[in-house]
Amino acid sequence: MSQVIRAAVLECDTPIDPVKDRYGTYGNLFDGLLNTSLKELGKDTAVSFELSKWDVVGDLKYPKPEEFDCLLLTGSKHDAFSDAPWILSLTNYIHTIFQQTQKPIIGICFGHQIIARALGARVGRSTAGWEVAVESVSLHNAGKELFGKDTLYIHQMHRDITYEVPNGCVNLGSSPRCEVQGLYLPKRILTVQGHPEYNEFVVSKLLEVRHAQGIFDDALFSDGMSRVGKNHDGTVS
């Protein structure tokens, strides 16, 4: 019998229409990522994920600790440093889970920043601007041990950052525009600023939409599109 891991996905946003039409919600994206990863690791017969999805933006209800084995916070277009009621509620919830349980907590982009904030670190807008499409992250010692490499190529889509590393955590890596690219506390915290769940289609559509909305100027859009889905060495990510 395979081990079943109950993962509660806290959906912190709704994908843009082209992405939602193809993949569904962010929980669906992570469902695909996790199951594909298990197959690639050859562990799909020994381990399986049972995902529950929680809309933490529109409904301030969260899973109880006994209902999950680990938490996963998705990305979001919203600011993790905002004092919007749902963001404060989410931050307090993560703080409580961390303090009162031993449940592992995983965060992606916005989720990475919310976890940092819940653990007492400062988050905010980066003065270096947007980091988009595939970027290289220089891994630190903990990151090298986790990923088995010196450099991680990963899709990015953010201009907010975590300025500090919370007490007890270590920084997984850095890039020229973002000093804290991930947080790690063994068996408790794992976060990344980038998006392992994104692919070329998702990032291309995000670039196109934000360019059309005037969020990205022509130069940023063209630069981002030139690096979508490819590593700096030319290989597909």
Secondary structure, DSSP 8 states (H G I E B T S, - for coil): --EEEEEEEEE-S---HHHHHHH-SHHHHHHHHHHHHHHHTT-TTTEEEEEEEEETTT------GGG-SEEEE---SS-TT---HHHHHHHHHHHHHHHH----EEEETHHHHHHHHHTT--EEE-TT--EEEEEEEEE-HHHHHHHSSSEEEEEEEESEEE-S--TT-EE-EEBTTBS--EEEETTTEEEESS-TT--HHHHHHHHHHHHHTTSS-HHHHHHHHHTTTB-TTS-B-
